[in-house]
Amino acid sequence: MYNPKSQQAETFINHAEIMDTLAFAKAHADDSSLCTEILAKAAQKKGLSHRESAVLLLNSDPKITKAIEKLAKRIKLDIYGNRIVIFAPLYLSNYCINGCVYCPYHSQNQHIVRKKLTQKDIIKEVTALQDMGHKRLAIEAGEDPVHNPISYILECINTIYHIRHKNGAIRRVNVNIAATTEEEYHMLKNAGIGTYILFQETYHKESYEKLHPTGPKHDYAYHTEAMDRAMAGGIDDVGLGVLFGLENYPYELVGLLMHAEHLEAVHGVGPHTISIPRIKRADDINPDDFDNGIDDDTFAKICAIIRISVPYTGMIISTRENQSVRERLLPLGISQISGGSKTSVGGYVKPETNKENSQQFDVSDQRTLDEIVAWLMKLGYIPSFCTACYREGRTGDRFMTFCKNGQIQNFCHPNALITLQEYLQDYASAYTKQIGEMLLPRLFEQIPNSLIREKTKQYLDDIAQKNMRDFRF
């Protein structure tokens, strides 16, 4: 039976409950009065159940879709404002013993070049990322106990945090590695990581096992229960995600929201972030082999529904998506994006040739970080390199409390301006700096608290005039 408080995967992600939910949603999707009632509930910014969200997803009325998107835009602005946090992935190793049929790192792929960064390589890669202006990384590695043991991951994190180059420093390392033990999650917590990220890929157990025919990732329960072990190991913030295109999207969305409900029910706090990648072309992988792909309109609707269903959760879209798709989804709920990304091992220092390809997937948005920053500002967003909440202990339920009572605005908006000022002074092109210097004064006036506004002004001046760095609220 379905039980969100259970810590057994097939109970809190219950197949019968998902199928019953989808049947209910299909039967009631065209009930405009019910959809209106659900939207009115969502407008209270207290979230929706997976069943309510499914009804909105399957509704085919364009007017309801417009109402969903309009509400998503308002909730996004109310909670996150016009800030967009920027990060970059750092691929440590593509050695992997799993047989995932949708990933080029699968163990049967004999022609992809296998690489693993040494600590000296990491210094070079991170220095290159610092020279771009990045302050926040998400480290990635395949699952391989010989090449990528937890000791290697911990050593890499330690190395990253100790690299200083000019005014550059990585202030937060998020970790996206395979499901592991509570003990090893505790080690990651002690290493000072930010968010632990693990994509479910698909919540459909039968499909999951077919897509992961060999390797430790084949174990559906162990993978699905990873977030419970991570939080038991002391990690406050975890990030969920599915790879849209592997299974039919209504099933995946319901499963994803059930997972969020489970974390809230058991741990008192839902996911810190939800990522929404779509399957893309990669070495030895053709998305055409999967017939569950979703078009851009459906993708936008999914994004908006997630925003109104779990209003306080950050949402991430990567460079898997091109500029036009990212621009469409930004106002619908996205709060974090990657910029200037490379999905190859060592790709920031030395661009790869086709013969030495080690990338996980094709990057659709290949603009530089500087181009991304300028683009965001021209759209009216604040590119933010802020990492203050993690460094000030505003994580887990403490972060959510600040979000829900509105106090997070007194931290996030000025911190975003401070880190943008750092970027403009240290890394921006003349064109981007000109845009930023025109934008900053107007954004500064939007700080509601006069004392914080006065302190922010001092910090901005100290960054620009005294070459001082790393202020935060």
C-alpha positions in Angstrom: 0.0 0.0 0.0 1.1 3.6 -0.6 2.6 5.3 2.4 4.7 8.5 2.0 6.1 8.0 5.4 7.5 4.6 4.6 11.2 4.3 3.8 10.7 1.4 1.4 11.0 2.6 -2.2 8.0 0.6 -3.7 5.8 1.9 -0.9 6.5 5.7 -1.1 6.8 5.5 -4.9 3.9 3.1 -5.3 3.1 1.9 -8.8 -0.6 1.2 -8.0 -1.0 4.7 -6.5 0.6 6.3 -9.6 -1.6 4.4 -12.0 -4.7 5.2 -9.9 -3.6 8.8 -9.8 -3.3 8.9 -13.6 -6.7 7.2 -14.1 -8.3 9.8 -11.8 -6.5 12.6 -13.6 -7.6 11.4 -17.0 -11.2 11.1 -15.8 -11.3 14.6 -14.3 -8.8 16.5 -16.4 -11.5 18.3 -18.4 -13.4 19.4 -15.3 -12.8 23.1 -15.5 -14.2 23.8 -12.1 -11.9 21.3 -10.4 -8.9 22.7 -12.3 -9.9 26.2 -11.2 -10.2 25.0 -7.6 -6.8 23.4 -7.7 -5.2 26.6 -9.1 -6.8 28.6 -6.3 -5.2 26.2 -3.8 -1.8 26.5 -5.6 -2.1 30.3 -5.4 -1.8 30.1 -1.6 1.9 28.9 -2.2 1.4 25.8 0.0 1.9 23.4 -2.8 -0.3 20.7 -4.5 -0.6 16.9 -4.0 0.7 14.6 -6.8 -2.9 13.9 -7.7 -3.9 17.5 -8.0 -0.9 18.2 -10.2 -1.7 15.2 -12.4 -5.2 16.7 -13.1 -3.6 19.9 -14.3 -1.0 18.1 -16.4 -3.6 16.1 -18.3 -6.0 19.0 -18.8 -6.0 20.0 -22.5 -7.7 23.4 -22.2 -5.3 26.1 -23.5 -6.9 28.6 -21.0 -6.0 26.3 -18.1 -2.5 26.0 -19.4 -2.2 29.8 -19.6 -3.5 30.1 -16.1 -0.9 27.5 -14.9 1.9 29.4 -16.5 0.7 32.8 -15.2 0.5 31.5 -11.7 4.0 29.8 -12.0 5.5 33.1 -13.1 3.9 34.9 -10.1 5.0 32.3 -7.6 8.5 32.3 -9.1 8.8 36.1 -8.6 7.2 36.1 -5.2 9.7 33.5 -3.8 12.9 33.8 -5.9 12.5 37.2 -7.4 14.4 37.8 -10.6 17.6 36.1 -9.5 19.1 33.2 -11.4 21.9 31.3 -9.7 24.8 30.2 -12.0 26.9 27.1 -11.7 29.1 24.8 -13.8 29.5 21.0 -13.9 33.0 19.6 -13.4 33.4 16.0 -14.6 36.1 14.2 -12.6 35.9 10.8 -14.2 33.9 8.9 -16.8 34.9 5.4 -15.7 31.7 3.5 -14.9 30.8 -0.1 -14.2 27.0 0.4 -14.8 25.2 -0.6 -18.0 22.8 2.3 -18.3 21.5 2.1 -21.9 20.9 5.9 -22.2 24.4 7.0 -21.1 27.6 6.9 -23.1 29.6 6.1 -20.0 28.0 2.6 -19.9 30.5 -0.1 -19.4 29.8 -1.8 -22.8 30.9 1.4 -24.7 34.3 0.4 -25.9 35.2 3.4 -28.1 34.6 6.3 -25.7 37.8 7.6 -24.3 38.0 6.9 -20.5 39.6 9.7 -18.5 40.1 10.5 -14.8 41.4 13.8 -13.5 44.4 13.8 -11.2 44.6 16.4 -8.5 47.0 18.4 -10.7 44.4 18.2 -13.5 41.7 19.4 -11.1 43.8 22.5 -10.1 44.0 23.4 -13.8 40.3 22.8 -14.5 39.2 24.7 -11.5 41.6 27.6 -12.2 40.1 27.8 -15.7 36.6 27.8 -14.1 37.6 30.5 -11.7 39.0 32.6 -14.6 35.5 32.4 -16.1 34.0 33.7 -12.9 32.4 30.6 -11.4 32.0 30.3 -7.7 29.8 27.2 -7.5 30.5 23.7 -9.0 28.6 20.4 -9.4 31.1 17.6 -9.5 30.2 14.5 -11.5 31.7 11.1 -11.7 30.8 7.6 -13.0 30.3 4.8 -10.6 33.5 2.8 -10.3 34.8 1.6 -6.9 38.3 1.1 -8.3 38.8 4.4 -10.2 36.3 6.6 -8.3 36.2 5.5 -4.7 34.8 7.8 -2.0 38.4 8.6 -1.0 39.0 10.0 -4.5 35.8 12.1 -4.4 36.8 13.5 -1.0 40.3 14.3 -2.1 38.9 16.2 -5.1 36.5 18.2 -3.0 39.4 19.2 -0.6 41.5 20.2 -3.5 38.8 22.3 -5.1 38.1 24.2 -1.9 41.8 25.1 -1.5 42.4 26.5 -4.9 42.9 30.3 -5.0 43.7 32.1 -8.2 43.7 35.9 -8.3 40.3 36.8 -6.9 38.9 33.4 -7.7 37.6 30.8 -5.3 35.0 28.0 -5.4 32.8 28.6 -2.5 30.4 25.7 -2.9 30.8 22.2 -4.3 27.6 20.2 -5.0 28.0 16.5 -5.6 26.3 14.3 -8.2 27.7 10.8 -7.7 26.1 7.3 -7.5 23.9 6.2 -4.6 26.1 5.2 -1.6 26.0 4.3 2.1 24.9 6.4 5.0 28.5 6.3 6.3 29.8 7.7 3.0 27.1 10.4 2.9 28.3 11.5 6.3 31.9 11.7 4.9 30.6 14.0 2.1 28.8 16.1 4.7 32.0 16.5 6.7 33.8 17.5 3.5 31.6 20.6 3.3 29.5 19.8 0.3 26.4 21.8 -0.6 23.6 19.8 -2.2 23.8 16.1 -2.9 22.2 15.5 -6.3 21.0 12.2 -7.7 18.7 11.8 -10.7 16.2 8.9 -10.4 16.2 8.7 -14.3 12.8 7.0 -14.2 10.4 6.1 -11.3 8.9 3.2 -13.3 10.5 0.2 -11.6 10.2 -2.2 -14.6 11.5 0.3 -17.0 14.3 1.3 -14.5 15.6 -2.3 -14.3 15.6 -2.6 -18.1 17.4 0.7 -18.6 20.0 -0.4 -16.0 20.6 -4.1 -16.9 24.0 -4.4 -15.2 26.0 -2.9 -12.4 25.0 -1.7 -8.9 22.6 0.9 -10.3 20.3 -2.0 -11.4 19.1 -2.1 -7.8 16.0 0.1 -7.9 15.3 0.2 -4.2 18.9 1.1 -3.2 19.0 3.9 -5.7 15.5 5.3 -4.9 16.1 5.2 -1.1 19.5 7.1 -1.5 18.1 10.4 -0.4 16.9 8.9 2.9 20.4 7.6 3.6 21.9 11.0 2.6 19.7 12.9 4.9 20.2 10.3 7.7 24.0 10.9 7.0 23.5 14.6 7.9 23.2 16.1 4.4 20.5 18.8 4.7 19.9 19.5 1.1 19.3 17.0 -1.7 18.4 17.4 -5.3 16.0 15.2 -7.3 15.4 14.8 -11.0 14.2 12.5 -13.7 15.5 12.2 -17.3 12.5 13.1 -19.3 12.2 10.9 -22.4 12.9 7.5 -20.8 9.4 6.8 -19.7 6.0 8.5 -20.3 6.1 11.9 -18.7 2.8 11.8 -16.7 4.1 8.8 -14.8 7.5 10.5 -14.2 6.0 13.7 -13.0 3.7 12.0 -10.5 6.6 9.8 -9.2 8.8 12.9 -8.9 6.2 14.7 -6.8 5.6 11.7 -4.7 9.3 11.5 -3.9 9.2 15.2 -2.8 6.1 14.5 -0.6 8.0 11.5 0.9 11.0 13.6 1.9 8.7 16.2 3.4 6.8 13.6 5.4 9.8 11.7 6.7 12.5 14.4 7.1 10.4 17.6 7.5 11.9 19.2 4.4 11.4 18.4 0.7 14.1 18.5 -2.0 16.3 21.6 -2.2 16.3 21.4 -6.0 14.6 19.6 -8.8 16.3 19.2 -12.2 14.4 18.7 -15.4 16.8 17.3 -18.0 15.6 15.8 -21.3 17.5 13.0 -23.0 19.9 14.3 -25.6 22.2 12.8 -28.2 25.5 11.4 -27.0 28.2 9.0 -28.1 26.7 5.5 -28.7 23.3 6.9 -27.7 20.5 8.0 -30.0 17.4 9.7 -28.3 15.4 8.4 -31.3 15.7 5.0 -29.6 13.4 6.3 -26.9 9.9 7.0 -28.0 8.8 8.9 -24.9 10.3 12.3 -25.7 8.4 15.5 -24.9 7.9 18.6 -27.1 8.8 22.1 -25.9 5.2 23.0 -25.1 4.8 20.0 -22.8 8.2 20.6 -21.3 7.2 24.2 -20.4 3.9 23.0 -18.8 5.8 20.4 -16.7 8.1 23.1 -15.5 5.2 25.4 -14.5 3.4 22.6 -12.7 6.5 21.7 -10.7 6.9 25.3 -9.7 3.3 25.6 -8.4 3.3 22.1 -6.8 6.6 22.5 -4.8 6.8 26.3 -4.7 9.9 26.6 -2.4 12.1 24.1 -4.3 14.8 25.4 -6.5 14.6 24.4 -10.2 17.5 23.7 -12.5 17.9 23.6 -16.2 21.2 22.8 -17.8 23.0 23.4 -21.1 21.3 20.3 -22.4 18.7 22.8 -23.6 19.3 25.6 -26.1 19.0 29.3 -25.5 15.4 29.6 -26.8 14.1 26.8 -24.5 15.9 28.1 -21.5 14.6 31.6 -22.2 11.0 30.2 -22.3 11.4 28.3 -19.1 13.2 30.9 -16.9 10.1 32.8 -15.9 8.1 29.6 -15.4 10.1 28.5 -12.4 13.8 28.0 -13.1 16.1 29.4 -10.4 19.4 27.9 -11.4 21.2 27.4 -14.7 24.6 26.2 -15.8 26.8 28.4 -18.0 29.9 27.9 -20.1 29.5 24.2 -19.4 31.7 21.3 -20.6 30.5 17.7 -20.1 33.8 16.1 -20.9 36.6 15.2 -18.5 39.2 17.9 -18.6 37.2 20.0 -21.2 37.7 23.4 -19.6 41.5 23.4 -20.1 41.7 21.6 -23.4 38.8 21.3 -25.9 38.4 17.8 -27.2 38.6 16.5 -30.7 36.1 13.9 -32.0 38.7 11.2 -31.6 39.1 11.8 -27.9 35.5 12.4 -27.0 34.7 11.9 -23.3 31.6 14.0 -23.0 28.4 12.7 -21.4 26.1 14.5 -23.8 26.0 17.2 -26.4 25.8 20.7 -25.0 23.0 22.7 -26.8 23.8 26.1 -25.3 27.4 26.6 -26.1 27.7 30.3 -25.1 30.4 31.5 -22.8 29.6 32.4 -19.2 30.1 36.1 -20.1 27.5 35.8 -22.8 25.1 34.0 -20.4 25.5 36.8 -17.8 24.9 39.5 -20.4 21.9 37.7 -21.8 20.3 37.3 -18.3 20.8 40.9 -17.5 19.3 42.1 -20.7 16.3 39.9 -19.9 15.9 41.6 -16.6 17.4 38.9 -14.4 20.1 39.1 -11.8 22.9 36.6 -12.5 23.8 35.4 -9.0 27.0 33.6 -7.9 25.8 33.6 -4.3 26.7 30.7 -1.9 25.9 32.5 1.3 23.1 30.4 2.7 25.3 27.3 2.8 28.2 29.1 4.4 25.9 30.8 6.9 24.1 27.6 7.9 20.8 28.4 6.2 20.2 24.9 4.8 17.5 22.2 5.0 14.5 23.2 7.1 16.2 26.5 8.1 16.4 27.6 4.5 12.8 26.6 3.9 11.6 28.5 6.9 13.3 31.7 5.6 11.7 31.0 2.2 8.2 30.5 3.6 8.2 33.6 5.8 9.6 35.8 3.1 12.8 36.7 5.0 15.0 35.0 2.3 14.5 38.2 0.2 16.6 40.1 2.7 19.5 37.8 2.1 19.2 36.6 -1.5 18.7 39.9 -3.3 21.6 41.9 -1.8 23.9 38.8 -1.9 23.1 38.4 -5.6 24.0 42.0 -6.2 27.3 41.6 -4.3 28.4 38.6 -6.2 27.3 40.2 -9.5 29.5 43.2 -8.6 32.4 40.8 -8.1 31.9 39.3 -11.5 31.6 42.6 -13.2 34.9 43.8 -11.6 36.9 40.6 -12.1 35.7 38.8 -15.2 33.2 40.7 -17.3 33.8 41.9 -20.8 33.5 45.6 -21.5 30.1 45.0 -23.0 28.8 42.9 -20.1 30.2 45.3 -17.5 28.5 48.2 -19.2 25.1 46.4 -19.0 25.7 45.5 -15.3 26.8 49.0 -14.3 23.5 50.4 -15.7 21.5 47.7 -14.0 23.0 47.6 -10.5 21.7 51.0 -9.3 18.1 50.1 -10.2 18.4 46.7 -8.6 20.0 48.2 -5.5 16.9 50.5 -5.0 14.7 47.4 -4.8 16.2 46.3 -1.4 13.3 46.9 1.0 15.2 47.1 4.3 17.0 50.5 4.7 19.7 49.1 7.0 20.5 46.2 4.6 20.4 48.7 1.7 23.0 50.9 3.4 25.3 47.9 4.2 24.9 46.6 0.6 26.0 50.0 -0.7 29.1 49.8 1.4 29.9 46.3 0.2 29.4 47.3 -3.5 31.7 50.3 -3.1 34.4 48.2 -1.3 34.4 45.7 -4.1 34.6 48.3 -6.8 37.0 50.8 -5.1 39.0 48.8 -2.6 39.3 45.4 -4.4 37.7 43.7 -1.4 35.8 40.4 -1.9 33.5 37.9 -0.3 30.9 39.9 1.5 27.6 38.3 2.4 24.5 38.6 4.5 
